[in-house]
Amino acid sequence: MPATYRADHVGSLLRPSRIHETRSALGEGRVGPDELRAVEDQAILEALEGQRAAGLEVFTDGEFRRTGFQNDLIESVEGFVDTDTPAVVRVWQGPGGEPSEQGTRQVVGGKLTRVRSLTGHQREFLQAHAPGPVKMTLPSPSQFPAISFQPGLSDRFYPTRSELLWEIAGIIKSEIGELLEAGVDYIQMDAPRYSYYVDPRWRQHLQQLGEDPDRMFAEAVEADNFCLEGAQRPEATIAMHICRGNNQSKWYAEGGYEAIAERLFNTLPVDRFLLEYDTERAGTFEPLRFMPPDKMVVLGLISSKDPAQESPDYILARIEEASRYVPLENLALSPQCGFASTAAGNLLTEEEQWRKLELVAEIRRQVWGD
């Protein structure tokens, strides 16, 4: 039976400054890949100790070897090209002044071919050094047709976003199979694109592209189901994480889960859903009434965007509120997203990050015991 992991976290951690400095030096040709690897190794060992000391129950490498949560696929698959014109420009909102426009600079410009494992170079070190169960994360295939399909270029190789979706689904499915064979304890798919289907602005944007948002949602679920087919193992935990954007403490979508909850929660063959619930942008707990009794809900009640520490009493009250829809024994706690979905990281310090993770473990002890 999959583990409960009451004190969970999404995966990414703030990169220590020496990783940023060494990666910049690598780009300038002042150091080689071996020097970067050694710096990453030491930083990961320290991050593992930090997670253990904080009281977390599952361990990641902080995604320190990645330039972004999704970029392992881009860097491991031939067929992506750089562009000066992003396929889609998202309006990021949050701290730091006016909303800013930003888009992904890697788009599909050829037939996609996986040239190496997306995560193998990370997994081996993590499994060798983690003091407990390990989590590996992968992007949902629906991430890429939304941001990396550029009309006039990508459609020379994949005439529709749907064809690109299924090509990438095959790559992700293969990677999940390899992680399971390697004995990874916990595999999490990150699917921020589901937030498109609950936000009226993004639904309108998709319609302007000539797409049917409801059809795209249904196909995204089908693709994730395909990726997870056969992944259910007694010794492994399979999870889906859903958020509304997480980039240097900014966000790009809002809306509650109601419009997608029934189909999503009852269709995906996962053991747990990690759901963003740290602000009103995520709506109420009421859509959790659709959650099947055999699945866990990891409540993302602690913000990875805001440095302010949450009140334990507030978090306890929110958990009690959620338990009206999902039994307490089927709940767990985490931050709403990673602390560094992109390498730049969110606008808080490493000390503030660790205090928040310590709070997750503290609440876990108060609510569910040791």
N, C-alpha and C positions, 0 to 999 in steps of 0.2 A: 504494500500500500504506500502511495507517495507520502513523503514527509510533510509535516504541517508548516514548519518554518514560520513561526509567529512573528519573529523580528526579521523582516525581509528588507531588501533594498534593490533598487532597479538595476544598478550595475556600475555606472560610470562615477568616477571620483575626480576631484580637482587635480590636475597635473601639477606636481611640484615644479618650481621654476627651473630646476636644472634639466628637466625633460624639454621644456620649451627652448632653453638655451642650446642644448645639444642638438635638437632637431634643426634649429636655425643654422647652427654651425655645419651640420651635415649638408643642408641645402646650399651653403656657401662653399662647400668643398674643404672645410677646415678640419673635419673629422670624418672617419669612415663609419660604415654600418655597425662594425663591432663595438665601437665606442658608444654609439647610441644604445645598442642592445645591453651593454653593461650598465649604463645609467638606468635604463628601464628596469632591468633585473633588480637592482638595489631598491629602486623606488617601489616596485611591486612587493618586495619582501617587507618593506616598511608599511605599506598599505595593508597587507595581510595581517600584520601585527596590530595595526590600528583597528581593523575590523574585529579581531579577536578581543582586544581590550575594550572595545565599545559594547561587546556582548551580542554581536550579530550571530546568526545561526547558519548562514551560508556565505561563501566567500567568492569574490571576483578579483580580477587583476586591475580593477578600476578602469579598464579599457585604455590603459596607458600606452599600449602599442598602436592605438588607432588614432587617426586624425579626426574621426567622427564616428558616431554609433553605426552608421550605414556604410562607411567607406571601405570596410574590408571587402565587401562585394565589388565595389568599383575598382579597387586595387588588385583584386585577385582574378578578374575577368577581363579578357581582351574584348574590345568593341566600344568602350567608353572613350570619348574624346573631350578635350577642353574646348570651351566656347566663351566668347565675349558676350553672347546673348543668351541668358538663362532660358530654359524651356518654360519656366513659370516663375513669376516674381511674387513672392509672398510679402505681405505687409506685417512686419513684426512689431508688436506693441508691448509696452512695459516700461521699465525704468530706463533712465538715460536720455530723456528728452522726447522729441516727437517720434511717432511711428516711423520705422525705417523699412525701406524696400530692400530685399535681398533674395537672390535665387541661387540654385545649385549650378555650379560651373562645369559639371561633368554630365554630358548627355550621350545618348546612344548614337554612335556614328558608324556602326558596323555590326556584323553578326557577333553575338556574344559567345565566348568560349572560356570556360573556367580553366585557368592555367595552374592554379594551386589551390590548396585548401584555404578557405576563408579564415579559419580560426585555429588551425593546427599548430602554428608557431606560437600562439598564445596559450592554448590548452595545455601543452606538454609541461611548460614551466609552472603553470598554475596548479595542475594536478600534483606535480612533484613537491610543491612547497606549501600548499594551503593546509591550515591546521584543522580543516573540517570539510564538509561537502562543498563542491564548487558549482558555480553557475556560469554558463556561457550564454551570450545573447546574440541574436541574429535579427536582421531587419525582415519584416514581412515583405513579400514580393509586391504588394500593392503600393509600397513606397515609391517605386521607380517609374511606373507609367505616369504617375502624377507629376514627377519633377524632372525626369530625364528623357521624356519623349518630346523631341523637337520637330514639329512639322517641317517638311522640306528636306530633312536630313534623316531622322530616325525612321520615317515611313518608307525610305528606300530599302530598308532591311526588314522592318516589321510594319506592314501596312496599317495596322491599328494598334492602339494601346492594349487591347485585349491580347493580341498575339505576343506583344512584349511581356505582358504580365505572365503568361504561361511559360515563356522561355525562362524567365527568372524564377518562377515557381519550381521548375525542375532543378535548377541550381541549388536553391535553398533546401529542397527535399533531400538531395544528395548529401548536403552538409549535415543536416540533422541526423541522417542515418549514420554518418561517420562519427559524430559526437556520441551517439548512443553506443556504437560498437566500442568506442574508446572508454566507456564507463563513466561519462559525465553524469553527475548527480541531478542536475537541474538545467533545463534548456528553456530559455525565454525568447519568444518572438516579440519584437517591438513594432507596433502598428499605429503610429500617429495619424495615418491617413484616414482611419475610421472617423476622425473628428470632422473631416470634410462633410460627412453625410448628416451631421447634426447642426451644422452652422449654415443659416440661410444665405449668407454671403458667398460661401464656398459652393453651395449647391447652385446658386445663380451663375457663378464663374464656370462651373462644369457645363451647365446648359449653354452658356455662350460659346464654349468650345465645341458644341454639337454633341455633347455626351448626355446620357440619361443617368443622373446620380443614383437612382434606385437600382438600375441595372448594374452600374459599376459597383455599388455596395454588395449586391448579391454575388457578383463574380469575384469580388475580393474575398468574401467568405468562402466561396468554392475553392479559390486558390490556396487559402490558408488551410482548409481541410485537406487538400491534396498534399501539401507540404507535411502535414502532421499524420497522414495515413500510416498506420503501422508503428507509430512512435510510442504508443502507450505500453509502458513496461512497469512491472511492480516496483522496480528499484529506481525508477527515474521520475522526476517531477517535470511536467510540461506546463508552461504558463504563457499567457498573452498579456502584454502590457499596452495600455491605451492612454495617450495623453493628447494635449492640444498645442503642442509645440514647445520647445525648450532650447533656447539659444541665447546665451549670455543674459539670462533671467527674463527674456522676452517670450511671447506666445503669439500664435497667429490664428487660433480658432477658439470658439466658445459654443456652449450649448450642452444641455443635459443628454443622458443616454437613452431617453425614452424612445426615440424614433428607431433605434437600432437594437435595443436591449433584448427583446424577445428572441429575435432570430440569432443574434450573435451569441448570447449566453447559452442557448439551447442547441446550437449547431456545432460550435467549435469543440473538438475533442481534446480539451485541455483540463488540467487538474485545478488550475487557479487563474483568476483574472486579477491583474494589478491595475487598479483604476484610480485615475486622478480625482481627488476630492478635496483639494486644499483651498479652493476659492469658490465663489458663487458661479464662476464660469462653467463649472462641471454639473450644475443643477443639484437636484435633491437625491436622496437615497431611494426614493420610491421606485425607480426602475429595477432595483435589486429584487423586487418581488418576482421577477422572471428567472432568477438564478436557480438552476437545478440543485437539489439537495446534496448531490455528490460532488459539488465543486466548492472551492474556497474562494473568498473574496479578500484580496489584500487591499486594505483601505489606504490610499495615498493621501493621508491627512496632514503630513508634515511637509512644508514647502522646501524644495531644493533651490528655489529662486530667491527667496526673501531671507536675509540674514537674521531677522528677528526670531528669537526662540519662542516656540509655541508654549502656551500654558498647559501643563499636564492635566489640569482639571478640564480645560476645554477639549482636549483630545479624548479624555475619558467620557465626557458627555457625548461627543460625536460618535464614539464607538457604541455607546448605549443606544443612541438614536438609530444607527445602522442595524443593530441587533433586532429591531422591530421587523425587519424584512429578511434578514439572514441570521440563523442561529449563531450565538457567540462562538460556539465550537467550530464554526465554518469561517471565522474571520481571522485576519492577521493584520499587521500594520507595517507601513513603509513610508518613505518620502514619496511624493507624487511622481517624481521622475528622477533621472540621474542628476548628479551635480555638474556634469560636463558632457552633455550630449555632443557638443563640439569641443575641440581641444582647448578653445579659449576659456571655457568654463563659465559658470554662473557667477553673479556678483556677490560673493561672500568669501570669507577666508577659510583656509583649511581648518583652523580651530573651530570656527562656527559650523563647518560641515560635520566635524567629529562630535560636537555637542548635540547636533540634531540626531545623529545615528545613535548616540548614547541614550537620547530620549526615546527612540524607538524601542531599544532594549529595556529601558526602565518601565515603560508602559506595558510592554509584553509581560514583565514579571508581575506587575500589579494586577493585570487583567486575567492572565492565563497561568500565572505561577511559573516555576522553573521547570 
